[in-house]
Amino acid sequence: MSTVIPFPQRPTSTEAEGISNTRNAPVVSAVYTVAETAEILRLSLGSTYALVRSGEIPALKLGGRWVIPRGRLHRWLDDLPTASVEDVERELAAIERREQRRPRRRNGA
């Protein structure tokens, strides 16, 4: 019985000098998955799917799965209105009103 030991390939002259013939450029996808979009937007996966299904987030259904085109997502984000101080104050007041209307729970109840 013989044992074959493979020898490593010898580097070419350009590889020995630190120049590689192979291209290891990162692959940039043209689309985001819903999970990637959720991470970008700092939303839950369920909320992101709801926004995609409602058409709020620009998306396409390809082969039974949702994909979000990179360029369209970034244009959509750029076109979103910015919140003013009045908008934030109005939202905080609405949250405070909801909290005041919520029934208080007793400990142990």
MOKA-V901485 format. One record per residue. N is the residue number from 1. BURIAL is 1 if it has 9 or more other C-alpha atoms within 8 Angstrom, else 0. Layout:
# MOKA-V901485
((N;BURIAL) (N;BURIAL))
This chain:
# MOKA-V901485
((1;0) (2;0) (3;0) (4;0) (5;0) (6;0) (7;0) (8;0) (9;0) (10;0) (11;0) (12;0) (13;0) (14;1) (15;1) (16;0) (17;0) (18;0) (19;0) (20;0) (21;0) (22;0) (23;0) (24;0) (25;0) (26;0) (27;0) (28;0) (29;0) (30;0) (31;0) (32;1) (33;1) (34;1) (35;0) (36;0) (37;1) (38;1) (39;1) (40;0) (41;0) (42;0) (43;1) (44;0) (45;1) (46;0) (47;0) (48;1) (49;1) (50;0) (51;1) (52;1) (53;0) (54;0) (55;0) (56;0) (57;1) (58;1) (59;1) (60;0) (61;0) (62;0) (63;0) (64;0) (65;0) (66;1) (67;1) (68;1) (69;1) (70;1) (71;0) (72;1) (73;1) (74;0) (75;0) (76;1) (77;0) (78;0) (79;0) (80;0) (81;0) (82;0) (83;0) (84;0) (85;0) (86;0) (87;0) (88;1) (89;0) (90;0) (91;0) (92;0) (93;0) (94;0) (95;0) (96;0) (97;0) (98;0) (99;0) (100;0) (101;0) (102;0) (103;0) (104;0) (105;0) (106;0) (107;0) (108;0) (109;0))
